[in-house]
Amino acid sequence: MPTPPREFPQCLDCHRWLKNLAARRRGYGPVCWKRHAALEHLPPDDPRRLQALPTLPLFEVTDEAS
């Protein structure tokens, strides 16, 4: 009997509650997934992963007031 895919109720990065099925299966919300996916091509032990994390934006600023 195959095991069902694991689902995460909260983001593995920021710990916010995940609202849709795709995000729960990934383990990351849409904002954290963009940051995570940007570093995915690097091997786990590459020091550039840690160097790049603080420089990636947490969110995009838009001017919706105008």
C-alpha positions in Angstrom: 0.0 0.0 0.0 1.6 3.3 -1.0 2.0 6.0 1.6 0.2 9.3 1.0 2.5 12.3 0.3 3.5 14.1 3.4 1.8 17.5 4.0 3.2 20.3 6.2 0.6 22.5 8.0 3.1 25.3 8.4 5.9 26.8 6.2 9.3 25.2 7.0 10.9 28.6 6.7 8.6 31.3 8.3 6.2 28.9 10.1 3.0 30.6 8.7 0.0 28.4 8.1 -0.1 27.0 4.6 -3.4 27.5 2.9 -3.3 25.4 -0.4 -2.5 21.8 -1.1 0.5 22.6 -3.4 2.1 24.7 -0.7 1.4 22.1 2.0 3.0 19.4 -0.1 6.1 21.6 -0.8 6.4 22.7 2.8 6.8 26.3 1.7 4.4 29.2 1.1 4.7 31.2 -2.2 7.1 33.8 -0.9 9.5 31.4 0.9 9.3 29.0 -2.1 10.7 31.7 -4.4 13.7 32.2 -2.0 14.1 28.4 -1.6 13.9 27.6 -5.3 16.4 30.3 -6.2 19.0 28.4 -4.2 18.0 24.9 -5.2 20.7 24.5 -7.9 23.4 24.8 -5.3 24.6 21.7 -3.4 23.6 21.5 0.3 27.1 22.1 1.6 27.8 25.1 -0.7 28.6 28.2 1.4 26.9 30.4 -1.1 23.5 29.1 0.2 24.1 30.8 3.5 25.5 33.9 2.0 22.6 34.4 -0.4 19.7 33.9 2.1 20.0 37.4 3.8 20.2 39.1 0.4 17.0 37.7 -1.1 13.9 39.7 -0.5 11.3 38.4 1.9 8.5 40.1 -0.1 8.0 42.5 -3.0 7.0 46.1 -2.4 4.3 47.3 -4.8 2.8 50.8 -5.0 -0.9 49.9 -4.9 -2.0 53.2 -3.4 -1.8 55.1 -6.7 
